[in-house]
Amino acid sequence: MCHRYLQVLSVSLFWTGAVLCNTVHVIVSGLVFLVLLHGGRNASSMPPNSLMKSLRYAVTKSFGSICYGSLFTAAIRTLRWEIRGFRSKIGNNECLLCCVDFLFQLVETLVRFFNKYAYVQIAVYGKGFNRSARDAWELFQSTGVEALVAYDCSGAVLLMGTILGGLITGTCAGVWTWITWRDRVIMVGSTAMLMGMVLVGLAMVVVESAVTSIYICYAEDPSLIRRWDPQFFNQMSETLHQRLQHRSARAREVLTQNQLDSHMQDTFHL
């Protein structure tokens, strides 16, 4: 029974964290789109009280889609946690459990990827989660921006910052607890580390949401990025062109190699 309660609490924890982060994501995405659409936050055409309007939209009309999409991430994280706990108890099937854990990590990565870009569609167009995820994928496929997104390392950098913030918070709290209550160092230090990671993570979501929104806006209408920052637009366009050329060259190389292998096999059979 206690194990069941722990499962429910773990799902609730992951789901709550995902809902908070994705709510901030929708708010920031709406603001970034307005800034790019009107040519800057100081533009005369910028609507007043944009932050409050984005906040109201995120916690009312879009909140159902936010909770729905966040549930997938919470469920997958909980399953990964269950597999890791089960792995420590069974040593004979370690290889099988490792493969299953790899599959769940892959699925979680895909869900995070689609969630992150789908929420921009939710913030801008008010679509449902499923339609937003599908439209975001089709948009990247049709414009080739996915070649640029594939090499984006901003998420890894922000994740390192989140972990570092949690470690600093946990270390400071642990040192203070060691001076006052030495028998509670582990409990206080671990709790402070988790709280620090959550708070720093919420701050990092703002940066990640801005980056994500720029990718979507560039795929939707590159002129928005050009009007906002011409130099940045030229850098993005040049990088995208290089990535597409590299991908085309790699595809031709693989195709040529496959044709040579097929020709050699036919010659061998003859």
NUBAPA-598478 format. One line per 5 residues: number of its first residue (from 0); for each residue y negated, z negated, x of N, C-alpha, C, O, CB. Coordinates in steps of 0.1 Angstrom, whole numbers, plus 5000, padded with zeros to 4 digits. Each point is the difference from the previous one (the first is absolute). Glycine has a CB too. Layout:
% NUBAPA-598478
NUM = Y:Z:X:Y:Z:X:Y:Z:X:Y:Z:X:Y:Z:X ~ ... $
***
This chain:
% NUBAPA-598478
0 = 5012:5000:5008:4988:5000:4992:4987:5000:5009:4991:5007:4997:5022:4981:4985 ~ 4988:5004:5028:4988:5000:5009:4998:5013:5007:4989:5004:5002:5015:4972:5002 ~ 5007:5031:4999:4999:5013:5006:4993:5010:4990:4992:5008:5005:5028:4988:5009 ~ 4983:5003:4973:4994:5009:4990:4985:4997:5000:4992:5009:4999:5029:4992:4988 ~ 4975:4986:5013:4986:4997:4999:4993:5005:5012:4988:5005:5000:5017:4975:4987 $
5 = 5002:5020:5025:4993:5005:5012:4998:5015:4999:4990:5005:5005:5021:4976:5008 ~ 4999:5026:4981:4998:5014:4998:4988:5003:4991:4992:5009:5004:5033:4994:4999 ~ 4974:4990:4986:4989:5002:4991:4986:4997:5007:4991:5008:4998:5024:4987:4982 ~ 4985:4994:5027:4988:4997:5007:4996:5010:5011:4988:5002:5002:5017:4974:4993 ~ 5005:5029:5012:4997:5010:5010:4995:5013:4994:4990:5006:5006:5028:4984:5009 $
10 = 4987:5014:4974:4995:5012:4993:4986:4997:4996:4991:5009:5001:5032:4998:4991 ~ 4975:4982:5002:4986:4996:4995:4990:5000:5012:4989:5005:4998:5021:4982:4983 ~ 4994:5008:5030:4991:4999:5012:4997:5014:5005:4988:5003:5002:5022:4975:5004 ~ 5000:5030:4996:4997:5014:5005:4992:5008:4989:4991:5008:5004:5030:4991:5010 ~ 4982:4999:4974:4994:5008:4989:4985:4996:4999:4991:5008:4999:5031:4994:4989 $
15 = 4975:4985:5013:4987:4995:4999:4991:5005:5012:4989:5005:4998:5019:4975:4990 ~ 4998:5019:5024:4993:5005:5012:4997:5015:4999:4989:5005:5003:5022:4978:5010 ~ 4999:5025:4982:4998:5014:4999:4990:5004:4989:4992:5009:5002:5032:4994:5005 ~ 4976:4989:4982:4990:5003:4989:4986:4997:5005:4991:5007:4998:5026:4987:4985 ~ 4981:4995:5025:4987:4997:5005:4995:5011:5010:4989:5004:4999:5016:4971:4999 $
20 = 5004:5029:5011:4996:5010:5010:4997:5013:4993:4990:5007:5003:5024:4982:5014 ~ 4994:5015:4973:4998:5013:4994:4988:5000:4990:4994:5010:4998:5031:4994:5004 ~ 4972:4984:4993:4987:4999:4992:4988:5002:5009:4991:5007:4996:5021:4977:4988 ~ 4988:5010:5028:4989:5002:5009:5000:5015:5004:4990:5006:5002:5012:4970:5007 ~ 5010:5030:4993:5001:5014:5003:4994:5009:4990:4992:5009:5004:5029:4986:5008 $
25 = 4981:5002:4975:4994:5009:4990:4985:4998:5000:4993:5010:4998:5028:4988:4988 ~ 4974:4990:5015:4986:4997:5000:4993:5008:5012:4990:5006:4998:5014:4971:4992 ~ 5001:5021:5022:4994:5007:5011:5001:5015:4999:4991:5007:5004:5015:4973:5010 ~ 5005:5025:4981:5002:5015:4999:4990:5005:4990:4994:5011:5003:5030:4987:5002 ~ 4973:4995:4984:4990:5005:4991:4986:5000:5006:4992:5010:4998:5022:4982:4984 $
30 = 4983:4998:5026:4987:5000:5007:4998:5010:5010:4990:5007:5001:5010:4969:4995 ~ 5011:5027:5012:4999:5010:5010:4998:5014:4994:4993:5008:5005:5022:4978:5010 ~ 4992:5016:4974:4999:5013:4993:4986:5002:4995:4994:5011:5001:5030:4988:4993 ~ 4970:4991:5001:4986:5001:4995:4990:5002:5011:4991:5008:4999:5015:4977:4983 ~ 4996:5009:5030:4992:5002:5011:5001:5014:5005:4990:5006:5003:5012:4970:5004 $
35 = 5010:5029:4994:5002:5014:5005:4995:5010:4990:4994:5010:5004:5026:4983:5009 ~ 4981:5004:4974:4996:5009:4990:4985:5002:4999:4994:5011:4998:5026:4983:4989 ~ 4973:4995:5015:4985:5000:4999:4993:5001:5014:4988:5000:5001:5014:4986:4979 ~ 5006:5016:5031:4994:5002:5013:4996:4988:5007:4992:5001:5010:5001:5020:4981 ~ 5011:4967:5005:4996:4988:5007:4997:4989:4991:4996:5002:4988:4995:5011:5030 $
40 = 5010:4974:4987:4998:4989:4991:4985:4998:4996:4997:4994:4990:5023:4995:5020 ~ 4971:5017:4998:4986:4998:4998:4994:5012:4992:4988:5001:4999:5010:4986:5022 ~ 5011:5022:4974:4995:5012:4993:4994:4996:4987:5004:4990:4993:5013:5024:5018 ~ 4973:4993:4984:4993:4997:4988:5009:5002:4988:4998:4994:4989:4981:5013:5021 ~ 5031:5002:4991:5009:5003:4989:5011:4989:4999:5008:5001:4990:4987:5023:5012 $
45 = 5006:4967:5007:5011:4990:5000:4998:4991:4988:4990:4994:4998:5012:5007:5027 ~ 5009:4998:4967:4998:4991:4988:4999:4986:5003:5005:4995:5010:5008:5021:4977 ~ 4979:4976:5005:4998:4986:5003:5012:4992:4997:5009:5004:4992:4967:4999:5003 ~ 5025:4985:5012:5012:4991:4997:5013:5007:5002:5009:4998:4992:4977:4989:4992 ~ 5016:5021:5026:5012:5007:5002:5012:4990:5003:5011:5003:4996:4975:5017:5013 $
50 = 5011:4970:4999:5011:4990:5003:5005:4994:4988:5012:4998:4998:4977:4998:5024 ~ 5002:4999:4969:5005:4993:4988:5007:5010:4991:5010:4996:4993:4971:4988:5009 ~ 5015:5028:4997:5007:5010:4992:5014:5003:5005:5009:5001:4992:4969:5009:5002 ~ 5023:4991:5019:5013:5002:5006:5009:4988:4998:5012:5002:4998:4978:5014:5019 ~ 5005:4972:4985:5007:4988:4997:5005:4999:4986:5012:4997:4997:4975:4992:5021 $
55 = 5004:5014:4973:5004:5000:4985:5010:5010:4997:5010:4997:4992:4967:4995:5003 ~ 5022:5020:5011:5010:5010:4997:5014:4997:5006:5010:5002:4994:4971:5015:5006 ~ 5019:4976:5012:5012:4997:5007:5008:4989:4992:5012:5000:5000:4978:5007:5022 ~ 5003:4983:4973:5007:4989:4993:5001:5002:4985:5005:4991:4993:4986:4994:5024 ~ 5005:5027:4978:5002:5002:4985:5009:5013:4998:5012:4999:4998:4966:4990:4997 $
60 = 5016:5023:5006:5007:5012:4997:5011:5003:5010:5011:5005:4996:4968:5003:4993 ~ 5019:4990:5024:5009:5003:5010:5010:4989:5004:5009:5002:5008:4974:5014:5000 ~ 5015:4972:4986:5008:4989:5004:5015:5002:4997:5009:4995:5008:4971:4990:4989 ~ 5023:5021:4992:5014:5003:4997:5007:5009:5010:5011:4997:5004:4983:5000:4972 ~ 4999:5013:5028:5006:5009:5011:5001:4993:5013:5009:5002:5007:4981:5018:4981 $
65 = 5000:4971:5015:5001:4992:5012:5012:4991:5001:5007:5000:5009:4968:5001:4992 ~ 5027:4992:4988:5012:4991:4999:5013:5008:5000:5010:4995:5006:4976:4988:4981 ~ 5014:5028:5006:5012:5008:4999:5004:5005:5014:5012:5000:5004:4982:5007:4973 ~ 4996:4999:5030:5003:5005:5014:5004:4989:5010:5008:5002:5008:4977:5017:4987 ~ 5008:4970:5003:5002:4989:5010:5014:4993:4998:5006:4995:5009:4970:5001:4991 $
70 = 5030:5006:4988:5013:4994:4997:5011:5006:5009:5009:4993:5004:4983:5002:4973 ~ 5007:5018:5026:5010:5007:5008:5000:4994:5014:5010:4997:5006:4987:5024:4980 ~ 4991:4977:5020:4999:4995:5013:5006:4986:5000:5007:4996:5010:4973:5018:4995 ~ 5017:4978:4985:5005:4986:5000:5015:4999:4999:5006:4992:5007:4972:5001:4982 ~ 5027:5016:5002:5015:5000:4998:5007:5005:5013:5010:4994:5004:4987:5010:4972 $
75 = 4998:5006:5031:5006:5005:5012:4999:4989:5011:5010:4999:5008:4985:5025:4985 ~ 4994:4970:5008:4999:4989:5011:5009:4989:4997:5006:4995:5009:4970:5011:4994 ~ 5026:4990:4984:5010:4990:4997:5014:5004:5004:5008:4992:5005:4977:5000:4976 ~ 5019:5020:5016:5013:5005:5003:5002:5000:5015:5011:4997:5005:4989:5017:4975 ~ 4990:4990:5028:5001:5000:5014:5002:4985:5005:5008:4998:5009:4978:5023:4993 $
80 = 5007:4970:4992:5001:4986:5004:5014:4995:4996:5006:4992:5008:4970:5004:4988 ~ 5030:5008:4993:5014:4996:4996:5010:5006:5010:5009:4993:5004:4984:5006:4972 ~ 5005:5013:5028:5009:5006:5010:5000:4993:5013:5010:4998:5006:4987:5024:4983 ~ 4991:4975:5016:4999:4993:5013:5007:4986:4999:5006:4996:5009:4972:5016:4996 ~ 5020:4981:4983:5007:4987:4999:5015:5002:4999:5007:4991:5005:4972:5000:4984 $
85 = 5025:5019:5004:5015:5002:4999:5006:5005:5014:5011:4997:5002:4985:5009:4974 ~ 4996:5000:5032:5005:5005:5013:5003:4988:5009:5010:5001:5008:4976:5020:4989 ~ 5006:4968:5002:5003:4989:5009:5012:4993:4996:5005:4992:5008:4971:5005:4995 ~ 5030:5005:4985:5012:4993:4996:5013:5008:5003:5010:4994:5001:4976:4995:4981 ~ 5012:5024:5018:5012:5009:5002:4998:5008:5013:4991:5007:5001:5013:4995:4974 $
90 = 5005:4996:5034:4999:5006:5013:5009:5013:5001:4997:5008:5009:4997:4970:5001 ~ 5016:5023:4982:5010:5011:5001:4993:5013:4996:5004:5011:5005:5015:4973:4991 ~ 4973:5016:4994:4993:5012:4995:4986:5001:5005:4992:5006:4992:5022:4992:4987 ~ 4984:4998:5033:4986:5001:5005:4995:5014:5001:4988:5003:4997:5017:4977:5016 ~ 5004:5030:4990:4996:5014:5001:4996:5005:4987:4989:5007:4998:5026:4996:5021 $
95 = 4993:4994:4970:4996:5004:4987:4987:4994:4995:4992:5007:4994:5033:4996:5001 ~ 4973:4984:5007:4988:4994:4996:4988:5005:5007:4989:5001:4995:5024:4979:5000 ~ 4989:5024:5018:4989:5006:5008:4996:5013:4994:4988:5003:4999:5020:4985:5021 ~ 5002:5020:4976:4997:5013:4994:4993:4998:4986:4990:5007:4997:5030:5003:5015 ~ 4984:4980:4980:4994:4998:4987:4986:4995:5002:4991:5004:4993:5031:4991:4997 $
100 = 4976:4996:5020:4986:4995:5003:4991:5012:5004:4988:5000:4996:5022:4978:5010 ~ 4995:5031:5002:4992:5012:5004:4996:5008:4988:4989:5005:4999:5023:4995:5023 ~ 4998:5002:4969:4996:5008:4988:4990:4993:4992:4991:5007:4994:5032:5002:5005 ~ 4977:4978:4999:4990:4993:4993:4987:5000:5007:4989:5001:4993:5028:4984:4997 ~ 4983:5015:5023:4987:5001:5007:4994:5014:4998:4988:5002:4999:5020:4981:5018 $
105 = 5001:5027:4983:4995:5014:4997:4994:5001:4986:4990:5006:4999:5028:5003:5017 ~ 4989:4985:4975:4995:5001:4986:4987:4993:4998:4991:5004:4994:5033:4997:4998 ~ 4975:4987:5015:4988:4992:4999:4988:5008:5006:4989:5000:4995:5024:4979:5006 ~ 4990:5028:5010:4989:5008:5007:4996:5011:4990:4988:5002:4999:5021:4993:5024 ~ 5000:5011:4971:4996:5011:4991:4993:4995:4988:4990:5006:4995:5030:5006:5012 $
110 = 4984:4976:4987:4993:4995:4989:4986:4996:5004:4990:5002:4992:5032:4990:4998 ~ 4976:5001:5021:4987:4997:5005:4991:5012:5002:4988:5000:4996:5022:4980:5015 ~ 4996:5031:4994:4992:5012:5003:4995:5005:4987:4988:5003:4999:5026:5002:5021 ~ 4995:4997:4970:4996:5006:4988:4991:4990:4992:4990:5005:4993:5031:5008:5006 ~ 4982:4974:5001:4991:4991:4994:4986:5001:5005:4990:5000:4992:5029:4985:5004 $
115 = 4979:5015:5017:4987:5000:5006:4992:5011:4996:4988:4999:4997:5022:4989:5022 ~ 4995:5024:4981:4993:5012:4996:4999:5002:4985:4991:5006:4995:5016:5004:5027 ~ 5003:4985:4971:4999:5001:4985:4989:4992:4995:4994:5003:4989:5031:5001:5010 ~ 4972:4984:5007:4990:4992:4994:4986:5006:5001:4991:4996:4993:5023:4984:5013 ~ 4984:5029:5004:4987:5007:5000:4999:5009:4988:4989:5001:4994:5011:4998:5031 $
120 = 5011:5008:4971:5000:5008:4988:4997:4991:4988:4993:5004:4991:5023:5013:5020 ~ 4990:4971:4989:4998:4991:4989:4985:4996:4999:4994:5000:4989:5029:4992:5013 ~ 4971:5005:5009:4986:4995:5000:4990:5012:4997:4990:4997:4993:5016:4986:5024 ~ 4997:5029:4987:4991:5011:4998:5002:5006:4986:4990:5003:4993:5010:5001:5032 ~ 5012:4999:4971:5003:5008:4988:5005:4991:4989:5001:5005:4988:5003:5015:5026 $
125 = 5000:4968:4988:5006:4992:4990:5014:5004:4995:5003:4998:4989:4974:4998:5004 ~ 5030:5010:5016:5014:5004:4996:5010:4989:5001:4996:4989:5005:4998:5034:5004 ~ 5017:4979:4985:5011:4990:5001:5006:5001:5014:4998:5009:5008:5007:4993:4968 ~ 5003:4988:5027:5006:4999:5014:5009:5011:5003:4999:5006:5011:4999:4969:4987 ~ 5011:5029:4993:5010:5010:5003:4993:5014:5002:5003:5007:5010:5014:4980:4977 $
130 = 4974:5016:5005:4993:5012:5001:4991:5000:5012:4998:5011:5007:5002:4992:4968 ~ 4994:4986:5029:4991:4999:5012:5008:5002:5012:4996:5008:5009:4989:4977:4979 ~ 5027:5009:5013:5009:5002:5012:5004:5015:5001:5000:5005:5011:5008:4971:4987 ~ 4996:5030:4991:5004:5014:5001:4988:5009:5003:5002:5009:5009:5016:4986:4974 ~ 4971:5003:5012:4988:5008:5003:4995:4999:5014:4996:5009:5006:4998:4989:4970 $
135 = 5007:4989:5029:4996:4998:5014:5009:5007:5010:4996:5006:5009:4995:4972:4984 ~ 5022:5022:5004:5010:5007:5008:4998:5015:5000:5000:5007:5010:5016:4975:4987 ~ 4982:5024:4991:4998:5014:4998:4987:5004:5007:4999:5011:5005:5014:4989:4974 ~ 4977:4992:5020:4987:5003:5006:5001:5001:5015:4995:5009:5007:4993:4979:4975 ~ 5019:5002:5024:5002:5001:5015:5008:5012:5004:4998:5006:5010:5000:4969:4991 $
140 = 5012:5028:4991:5009:5011:5003:4992:5013:4999:5002:5009:5009:5018:4978:4983 ~ 4972:5015:4998:4993:5013:4998:4989:5002:5010:4997:5011:5004:5009:4987:4972 ~ 4988:4991:5029:4988:5001:5009:5004:4999:5015:4992:5003:5008:4994:4988:4974 ~ 5026:5004:5020:5004:4998:5014:4995:4987:5006:5002:4997:5012:4999:5027:4991 ~ 4992:4967:4990:4994:4988:5005:5011:4990:5004:4998:4991:5008:4982:5013:4978 $
145 = 5032:4998:5009:5011:4991:5003:5003:5001:5015:5005:4990:5006:5004:5012:4971 ~ 4988:5009:5029:5002:5001:5015:4990:4991:5007:5003:4996:5011:5005:5028:4986 ~ 4980:4974:4997:4991:4991:5006:5003:4985:4997:4998:4992:5009:4985:5026:4989 ~ 5022:4980:4990:5004:4986:4996:5012:4995:5008:5001:4988:5003:4990:5016:4974 ~ 5018:5005:5027:5012:4996:5007:4997:4994:5013:5008:4992:5005:5004:5026:4984 $
150 = 4977:4986:5017:4996:4994:5014:4989:4989:4999:4995:4996:5010:5011:5027:4999 ~ 4992:4972:4979:4990:4989:4998:5006:4987:5004:5011:4996:4996:4979:5017:4985 ~ 5004:4980:5028:5005:4987:5006:4991:4989:4995:5001:4989:5006:5009:5023:5014 ~ 4981:4990:4971:4991:4989:4996:5008:4989:4993:4996:4988:5002:4985:5029:4995 ~ 5029:4986:4995:5008:4990:4994:5007:4991:5010:5000:4988:4998:5004:5027:4983 $
155 = 5001:4990:5030:5007:4992:5010:4989:4991:5007:5003:4988:5003:5015:5030:5000 ~ 4971:4987:5000:4989:4992:5006:4996:4989:4991:4998:4988:5004:4994:5032:5009 ~ 5006:4983:4974:4996:4989:4991:5011:4990:4998:4997:4988:4998:4988:5028:4990 ~ 5027:4988:5012:5011:4991:4999:5001:4990:5012:5002:4988:4998:5011:5029:4989 ~ 4984:4989:5025:5000:4991:5012:4988:4990:4999:5002:4989:5004:5008:5030:5009 $
160 = 4979:4986:4981:4989:4990:4998:5003:4989:4990:4996:4989:5002:4989:5030:5003 ~ 5023:4985:4984:5004:4990:4991:5009:4990:5006:4999:4988:4998:4999:5029:4984 ~ 5012:4987:5025:5009:4991:5007:4993:4991:5010:5003:4988:5001:5016:5029:4996 ~ 4972:4989:5011:4992:4993:5009:4992:4989:4994:4999:4989:5004:5001:5031:5011 ~ 4994:4983:4973:4992:4991:4993:5008:4988:4995:4996:4988:5000:4989:5030:4993 $
165 = 5028:4985:5002:5009:4990:4996:5004:4991:5011:5001:4988:4998:5007:5027:4984 ~ 4995:4991:5029:5004:4992:5012:4989:4991:5005:5003:4988:5003:5013:5030:5003 ~ 4972:4987:4994:4989:4991:5004:4998:4989:4991:4998:4988:5004:4991:5032:5007 ~ 5011:4983:4976:4999:4989:4990:5011:4990:5001:4997:4988:4999:4991:5028:4986 ~ 5024:4988:5016:5012:4991:5001:4999:4992:5013:5004:4988:5000:5010:5028:4987 $
170 = 4982:4990:5024:4999:4992:5012:4989:4990:5000:5003:4988:5004:5005:5032:5008 ~ 4981:4983:4982:4989:4990:4999:5004:4989:4991:4998:4988:5003:4985:5030:5001 ~ 5023:4985:4985:5005:4989:4991:5011:4992:5006:5000:4988:4998:4994:5027:4982 ~ 5015:4992:5027:5011:4992:5007:4995:4991:5010:5005:4989:5001:5009:5030:4995 ~ 4976:4985:5012:4994:4991:5010:4993:4988:4994:5002:4989:5005:4995:5031:5010 $
175 = 4996:4983:4974:4993:4989:4993:5010:4990:4994:4998:4988:5001:4983:5027:4994 ~ 5030:4990:5000:5010:4992:4994:5008:4992:5010:5004:4989:4998:4998:5027:4984 ~ 5000:4990:5030:5007:4993:5011:4992:4988:5005:5006:4990:5004:5004:5032:5003 ~ 4977:4979:4991:4991:4988:5004:5001:4989:4990:4999:4988:5003:4986:5028:5010 ~ 5015:4988:4974:4999:4990:4989:5014:4996:4995:5003:4988:5000:4975:5022:4994 $
180 = 5030:5000:5001:5013:4997:4994:5011:5009:5007:5002:5011:4997:4988:4982:4981 ~ 5016:5001:5032:5009:5008:5008:5013:5004:4993:5007:5009:5003:4984:4980:5017 ~ 5012:5003:4969:5013:5003:4993:4998:5011:4990:5010:5004:4993:4996:4973:5010 ~ 4982:5029:4995:4998:5011:4991:4994:5012:5006:4994:5008:4994:5002:4975:4989 ~ 5007:5019:5030:4994:5011:5007:5006:5013:4995:4992:5010:4997:5005:4976:5023 $
185 = 5016:5015:4978:5006:5013:4996:4996:5004:4986:4996:5011:4997:5023:4984:5017 ~ 4981:4995:4976:4996:5003:4987:4985:5005:4999:4997:5010:4993:5020:4973:4999 ~ 4974:5009:5014:4986:5004:4999:4997:5012:5007:4992:5009:4996:5003:4967:5002 ~ 5011:5026:5014:4998:5012:5008:5004:5013:4994:4993:5010:4999:5009:4976:5021 ~ 5011:5013:4974:5005:5012:4993:4992:5003:4987:4997:5012:4998:5026:4983:5012 $
190 = 4973:4995:4983:4992:5002:4988:4986:5006:5003:4996:5010:4994:5016:4971:4995 ~ 4982:5014:5022:4987:5005:5004:5001:5014:5005:4991:5009:4998:5002:4968:5008 ~ 5018:5027:5001:5002:5013:5005:5001:5010:4988:4994:5011:5000:5018:4980:5020 ~ 4996:5005:4970:5002:5009:4988:4986:5002:4993:4997:5011:4996:5027:4982:5001 ~ 4969:4996:5001:4987:5001:4993:4990:5008:5008:4993:5008:4995:5011:4970:4995 $
195 = 4997:5021:5023:4991:5008:5009:5003:5014:4999:4991:5009:5000:5007:4972:5015 ~ 5015:5023:4985:5004:5014:4999:4996:5006:4986:4996:5011:4999:5023:4984:5016 ~ 4982:4997:4974:4996:5005:4987:4985:5002:5000:4995:5011:4995:5023:4977:4994 ~ 4974:5003:5016:4985:5002:5000:4996:5011:5009:4991:5008:4996:5006:4968:4999 ~ 5008:5024:5017:4997:5011:5009:5004:5014:4994:4994:5010:5002:5007:4974:5018 $
200 = 5011:5016:4974:5006:5012:4994:4991:5005:4989:4998:5012:4999:5024:4980:5007 ~ 4972:4999:4986:4991:5004:4989:4987:5007:5006:4995:5010:4995:5014:4972:4991 ~ 4987:5013:5026:4988:5006:5007:5004:5013:5005:4992:5010:5000:4999:4968:5006 ~ 5021:5023:5000:5005:5013:5006:5002:5011:4989:4999:5012:5003:5011:4975:5016 ~ 4993:5009:4969:5002:5009:4989:4987:5008:4998:5001:5012:4996:5017:4973:4993 $
205 = 4971:5009:5012:4987:5007:4998:4999:5012:5010:4996:5011:4996:4993:4968:4996 ~ 5015:5019:5021:4999:5011:5009:5011:5010:4997:4997:5012:5001:4994:4972:5017 ~ 5021:5012:4979:5010:5009:4997:4997:5009:4988:5003:5011:5000:5014:4973:5011 ~ 4977:5009:4979:4997:5008:4988:4989:5010:5003:5001:5011:4994:5005:4969:4992 ~ 4985:5017:5022:4989:5010:5004:5006:5012:5007:4997:5011:4997:4987:4970:5004 $
210 = 5026:5016:5008:5006:5011:5007:5008:5009:4991:5000:5012:5000:5001:4974:5020 ~ 5007:5007:4971:5008:5007:4990:4991:5009:4991:5004:5011:4997:5013:4971:5004 ~ 4972:5013:4994:4991:5007:4992:4994:5012:5006:4998:5011:4994:4997:4968:4994 ~ 5002:5020:5025:4995:5011:5008:5010:5012:5000:4996:5011:4999:4990:4973:5015 ~ 5027:5012:4988:5010:5011:5001:5001:5007:4986:5001:5012:5000:5012:4975:5017 $
215 = 4987:5005:4973:5001:5006:4986:4988:5009:4997:5001:5011:4995:5013:4970:4997 ~ 4974:5014:5011:4988:5008:4998:5000:5012:5009:4995:5011:4995:4993:4968:4999 ~ 5017:5021:5018:5000:5011:5008:5009:5011:4995:4998:5012:5000:4997:4974:5020 ~ 5017:5009:4974:5009:5010:4994:4995:5005:4987:5002:5012:4997:5017:4976:5014 ~ 4974:5004:4981:4994:5005:4988:4989:5009:5001:5000:5011:4995:5007:4968:4995 $
220 = 4983:5017:5018:4988:5008:5002:4994:4997:5014:4993:4990:5002:5002:5010:4973 ~ 5008:5008:5035:4995:4998:5014:4985:5000:5001:4994:4994:5009:5026:5016:4999 ~ 4973:4996:4982:4985:5000:5001:4994:4986:4998:4989:4998:5005:5012:5025:4986 ~ 5006:4968:5003:4996:4986:4998:4999:4994:5014:4990:4993:5003:5020:5005:4974 ~ 5000:5004:5031:5000:4994:5014:4989:5007:5008:4994:4993:5008:5031:5001:4990 $
225 = 4974:5019:5001:4990:5007:5008:4986:4996:4997:4992:4998:5009:5023:5021:4991 ~ 4982:4978:4987:4987:4996:4996:4997:4985:5005:4989:4997:5003:5012:5019:4977 ~ 5009:4976:5020:4999:4986:5004:4998:4999:5015:4991:4992:5004:5023:5001:4976 ~ 4995:5014:5028:4999:4999:5014:5005:5013:5006:5012:5001:5002:4991:4973:4998 ~ 4989:5035:5003:5004:5013:5005:5008:4999:5013:5010:5007:5002:4970:5003:4988 $
230 = 5017:4981:5019:5007:4999:5013:5014:4995:4997:5010:5005:5006:4968:4991:5006 ~ 5023:4994:4980:5014:4995:4997:5008:5010:4993:5012:5001:5002:4978:4976:4996 ~ 5004:5031:4993:5007:5011:4993:5005:5010:5010:5012:5005:4999:4974:4992:4981 ~ 5006:5007:5030:5005:5009:5010:5011:4994:5008:5010:5008:5004:4967:5002:4998 ~ 5023:4978:5001:5011:4993:5008:5013:5000:4991:5011:5003:5006:4972:4983:5007 $
235 = 5016:5011:4975:5012:5000:4991:5005:5014:4999:5012:5002:5000:4979:4979:4987 ~ 5001:5029:5011:5004:5014:4998:5007:5005:5013:5010:5007:4999:4972:4997:4985 ~ 5012:4993:5027:5006:5004:5013:5014:4994:5002:5009:5006:5005:4968:4997:5004 ~ 5024:4984:4988:5012:4993:5002:5011:5005:4991:5011:5002:5004:4976:4978:5003 ~ 5009:5023:4980:5009:5005:4991:5005:5014:5004:5012:5003:4999:4977:4984:4983 $
240 = 5002:5021:5023:5004:5013:5005:5010:5000:5011:5009:5007:5001:4969:5001:4992 ~ 5020:4982:5016:5009:4998:5012:5014:4996:4995:5010:5005:5005:4970:4989:5010 ~ 5020:4997:4975:5013:4995:4995:5007:5011:4993:5013:5001:5002:4977:4976:4996 ~ 5003:5031:4995:5007:5011:4993:5005:5010:5009:5011:5005:4998:4975:4991:4982 ~ 5007:5007:5031:5005:5009:5010:5012:4995:5007:5009:5007:5003:4968:5001:5000 $
245 = 5022:4979:5000:5012:4994:5007:5012:5000:4991:5011:5003:5005:4974:4982:5008 ~ 5013:5012:4974:5012:5000:4991:5005:5015:4999:5013:5001:4999:4978:4979:4988 ~ 5001:5030:5012:5004:5013:4999:5008:5005:5012:5010:5006:5000:4971:4999:4985 ~ 5014:4991:5027:5006:5003:5013:5014:4993:5000:5010:5006:5005:4968:4997:5007 ~ 5022:4985:4984:5013:4993:5000:5010:5006:4991:5012:5001:5003:4976:4978:5003 $
250 = 5007:5025:4982:5009:5006:4990:5006:5013:5005:5012:5003:4999:4975:4986:4983 ~ 5004:5019:5025:5005:5013:5006:5010:4997:5011:5010:5008:5001:4968:5003:4993 ~ 5020:4979:5014:5009:4997:5010:5014:4996:4995:5010:5004:5005:4971:4988:5009 ~ 5019:4999:4976:5012:4996:4994:5008:5012:4993:5012:5001:5001:4978:4976:4995 ~ 5002:5032:4998:5006:5012:4993:5006:5009:5011:5011:5005:4998:4973:4993:4983 $
255 = 5009:5004:5030:5005:5009:5010:5013:4994:5006:5009:5007:5003:4968:5001:5002 ~ 5023:4978:4998:5012:4994:5005:5012:5001:4991:5011:5002:5004:4974:4982:5008 ~ 5012:5014:4975:5011:5002:4990:5006:5014:5000:5012:5002:4999:4977:4980:4987 ~ 5002:5028:5015:5005:5014:5001:5008:5002:5012:5010:5007:4999:4970:5000:4988 ~ 5016:4988:5024:5007:5002:5013:5014:4993:4999:5010:5006:5004:4968:4995:5009 $
260 = 5022:4987:4981:5013:4993:4999:5009:5008:4991:5012:5001:5002:4977:4977:5001 ~ 5006:5027:4986:5008:5008:4991:5005:5013:5006:5012:5003:4998:4975:4988:4983 ~ 5005:5015:5027:5004:5012:5007:5011:4997:5011:5010:5008:5001:4967:5002:4995 ~ 5022:4979:5011:5010:4996:5009:5013:4997:4994:5011:5003:5005:4971:4988:5010 ~ 5018:5002:4973:5012:4997:4993:5007:5013:4995:5012:5001:5001:4978:4977:4992 $
265 = 5002:5032:5002:5006:5012:4996:5006:5008:5012:5011:5005:4999:4972:4996:4982 ~ 5011:4998:5030:5005:5007:5012:5013:4993:5005:5009:5007:5004:4968:5000:5003 ~ 5023:4980:4992:5012:4993:5004:5012:5003:4991:5011:5001:5005:4974:4980:5003 ~ 5013:5020:4979:5010:5003:4991:5006:5015:5002:5011:5002:4999:4979:4982:4984 ~ 5000:5025:5021:5005:5013:5002:5008:5001:5013:5005:5011:5004:4975:4998:4985 $
***
